[in-house]
Amino acid sequence: MWLLNAMIIAIAMYSKIPMPRVDWNEKNMRYAMCFFPLVGVIIGVLEIVAGNLITLWKGEGTFFYAVVLTWIPVFITGGIHLDGFADTMDAKSSYGDREKKLEILKDPHTGAFAIISLCCYFLLCVGIFSEMRTERLFAAALVFVFSRSLSGISVVTFQASKNSGLLRTFQDGAQKRNVRIVLIIWLLAAGVGFYLTAGLCGVAAAVVGLAVFFYYYQFSRKQFGGITGDLAGYFLQLCELFMLAVLALF
């Protein structure tokens, strides 16, 4: 029962999918992060179904096709990771010291750099999906699993920049070693899927995702002294953007 509760917590936290209420206690939180990639599976399935249906109706690469595929992840997640991306872009663009940047991450107001960055992000996403061939949708679906596996690994592996916050709650409650093993299995399964569905291009997308992960580690440690929930969202969005670009353009 506690494993089911852990899954419910993960889906409720990282998506807008209606879930039954469960207690966020230590036992239920222990393995919640193991189910984070499951949200990516849901997004990926919807991307495949929607992409194929629109292709039959309007054809692939149409503006409507690109907009719907861009919209699905936002609809499922409620934009929780985009919020982190926007806050991080505000903090990054301030060129302040570490304390100033962490203060900006906590600020509920949205700055100009966040808005500009989000506009550019969505333009790039629509452009990428307009070039995405239907047969690449299976590999594209795996991107949402791969990115969440890496993000989950960072939560149970990287140092947090502060001793409070939702990310720290997940860190402290997680059975880190076992969760890390499960997330690595998710990651390897997605990696195999990339090769089977997109060949060397899929492998290249996985390598690019790992490169963004390495950048995220260096960036967060140097500029923020560790990771936060906002930085994890920033990484996830950046990772997906670059991996999808590889699958669409090469």
C-alpha positions in Angstrom: 0.0 0.0 0.0 2.8 2.4 0.8 4.3 1.9 -2.6 1.0 2.9 -4.2 1.0 5.9 -1.9 4.5 6.8 -3.1 3.3 6.7 -6.7 0.3 8.9 -5.9 2.6 11.4 -4.2 4.9 11.6 -7.2 2.2 12.0 -9.8 0.2 14.5 -7.6 3.4 16.6 -7.0 4.7 16.6 -10.6 1.5 16.7 -12.6 -2.0 18.1 -12.6 -3.5 14.6 -12.9 -6.2 14.2 -10.2 -5.1 11.7 -7.6 -6.6 10.5 -4.3 -5.3 12.2 -1.1 -2.6 10.4 0.8 -0.5 11.3 3.8 2.9 12.8 2.9 4.6 10.9 5.8 8.1 9.5 6.0 7.1 6.0 4.9 5.2 7.2 1.8 7.8 9.7 0.8 10.6 7.2 0.9 10.2 5.9 -2.7 8.1 8.7 -4.2 11.0 9.8 -6.5 11.1 6.4 -8.1 7.8 7.2 -9.8 8.8 10.6 -11.1 9.6 9.2 -14.6 6.1 7.7 -14.7 4.8 11.3 -15.4 7.2 11.3 -18.4 5.6 8.0 -19.6 2.2 9.6 -19.5 3.3 12.7 -21.4 5.1 10.5 -23.9 2.1 8.3 -24.6 -0.1 11.4 -25.1 2.5 12.9 -27.5 2.5 9.7 -29.6 -1.3 9.5 -29.7 -1.8 13.2 -30.4 1.0 13.4 -33.0 -0.3 10.4 -35.0 -3.9 11.5 -34.9 -3.0 15.0 -36.1 -0.8 13.6 -38.8 -3.7 11.5 -40.1 -5.9 14.6 -40.0 -3.7 17.5 -41.0 -0.3 16.0 -41.8 3.0 16.1 -39.8 4.9 19.3 -39.4 1.9 21.6 -39.5 1.7 24.6 -37.1 -1.2 22.9 -35.2 0.8 19.7 -34.9 3.7 21.6 -33.4 1.6 23.7 -31.0 -0.3 20.7 -29.6 2.9 18.7 -29.0 4.4 21.7 -27.3 1.3 22.2 -25.2 0.8 18.6 -23.9 3.7 18.6 -21.4 2.6 22.0 -20.0 -1.0 20.8 -19.7 0.0 17.6 -17.8 2.6 19.2 -15.5 0.8 22.4 -14.9 4.0 24.2 -15.8 5.7 23.4 -12.5 9.1 22.9 -14.2 8.7 25.9 -16.5 8.2 28.0 -13.3 11.6 26.8 -12.1 13.1 27.5 -15.5 11.7 31.1 -15.5 12.9 31.8 -11.9 16.3 30.4 -12.7 16.6 32.6 -15.8 15.8 35.6 -13.7 18.4 34.7 -11.1 21.0 33.8 -13.7 20.5 37.1 -15.6 20.9 39.2 -12.4 24.6 38.6 -12.3 24.4 39.0 -8.6 26.2 37.0 -5.9 25.0 33.6 -4.7 22.8 35.0 -1.9 21.2 37.5 -4.4 20.4 34.7 -6.9 18.9 32.4 -4.2 16.8 35.4 -3.1 15.5 35.9 -6.6 14.6 32.2 -6.8 12.3 32.6 -3.8 10.8 35.8 -5.2 7.2 35.1 -6.4 7.3 37.9 -8.9 8.2 37.3 -12.5 11.0 39.4 -14.0 11.5 40.5 -17.6 14.2 37.9 -18.2 11.9 35.1 -17.2 9.2 36.3 -19.6 11.7 36.8 -22.5 13.2 33.3 -21.8 9.8 31.6 -21.8 8.8 33.2 -25.0 12.0 32.1 -26.6 11.6 28.6 -25.1 8.1 28.1 -26.6 9.1 29.5 -30.0 12.0 27.0 -30.1 9.7 24.1 -29.0 7.1 24.9 -31.7 9.9 25.1 -34.2 11.4 21.8 -33.1 8.1 20.0 -33.2 7.3 21.4 -36.6 10.4 19.5 -37.9 9.6 16.4 -35.9 8.8 13.5 -38.2 6.0 11.2 -36.9 8.3 8.1 -36.8 10.5 10.0 -34.4 7.7 10.5 -31.9 8.5 7.2 -30.1 12.0 8.4 -29.4 10.7 11.9 -28.5 8.3 10.3 -26.0 11.3 8.7 -24.2 12.9 12.2 -23.8 10.3 12.9 -21.1 11.3 9.8 -19.2 15.0 10.3 -19.7 15.0 13.9 -18.4 12.9 13.0 -15.3 15.2 10.1 -14.5 18.2 12.4 -14.6 16.4 15.0 -12.6 15.4 12.5 -10.0 19.0 11.2 -9.8 20.2 14.8 -9.1 17.7 15.1 -6.3 19.0 12.1 -4.4 22.7 12.7 -5.4 23.5 16.4 -5.6 24.0 18.7 -2.6 21.0 21.0 -1.9 21.8 24.7 -1.8 19.7 25.3 1.3 18.3 23.3 4.3 14.6 24.0 3.6 12.2 23.8 0.7 10.3 21.1 -1.2 13.4 19.6 -2.8 15.0 19.2 0.5 11.9 17.5 1.8 12.1 14.9 -1.0 15.9 14.5 -0.4 15.5 13.9 3.4 12.6 11.6 3.0 14.1 9.5 0.2 15.7 6.1 0.6 18.5 7.5 -1.6 20.5 4.4 -2.5 17.5 2.3 -3.6 15.8 5.3 -5.3 19.0 6.0 -7.3 19.2 2.4 -8.5 15.5 2.5 -9.7 16.1 5.8 -11.5 19.2 4.4 -13.2 17.2 1.5 -14.4 14.6 3.9 -15.8 17.5 5.8 -17.5 19.0 2.7 -19.0 15.7 1.5 -20.3 15.0 4.9 -22.0 18.6 4.8 -23.4 17.9 1.4 -25.0 14.6 2.7 -26.3 16.4 5.6 -28.0 18.6 3.2 -29.9 15.8 0.9 -30.9 13.5 3.7 -32.1 16.0 6.2 -33.6 19.3 4.4 -34.0 22.4 6.6 -33.7 20.4 9.7 -33.6 18.7 8.4 -30.5 22.0 7.6 -28.9 23.2 11.2 -29.8 20.1 12.6 -28.1 20.9 10.6 -24.9 24.5 11.8 -25.0 23.3 15.4 -25.3 21.0 14.9 -22.4 23.9 13.6 -20.3 26.0 16.6 -21.4 23.2 19.0 -20.2 23.1 17.0 -16.9 26.8 17.6 -16.4 26.4 21.3 -17.2 23.5 21.5 -14.6 25.8 20.0 -12.0 28.6 22.4 -12.6 26.3 25.4 -13.0 24.2 24.8 -9.9 27.3 24.1 -7.7 29.2 27.1 -9.0 26.5 29.7 -9.0 24.1 28.5 -6.3 26.1 26.2 -4.0 23.9 23.3 -4.9 20.5 22.5 -6.4 17.0 23.7 -5.6 13.6 22.7 -6.9 13.7 25.7 -9.4 17.1 24.6 -10.7 15.8 21.0 -11.1 13.0 22.4 -13.2 15.4 24.5 -15.2 17.5 21.5 -16.0 14.5 19.4 -17.0 13.3 21.9 -19.5 16.7 22.6 -20.9 17.4 18.8 -21.2 14.2 18.2 -23.0 14.7 21.1 -25.4 18.2 20.0 -26.5 17.3 16.3 -26.8 14.2 17.0 -28.8 16.2 19.3 -31.1 18.6 16.5 -31.9 15.8 14.1 -32.7 14.0 16.6 -34.9 16.8 18.2 -36.8 19.3 15.4 -37.4 
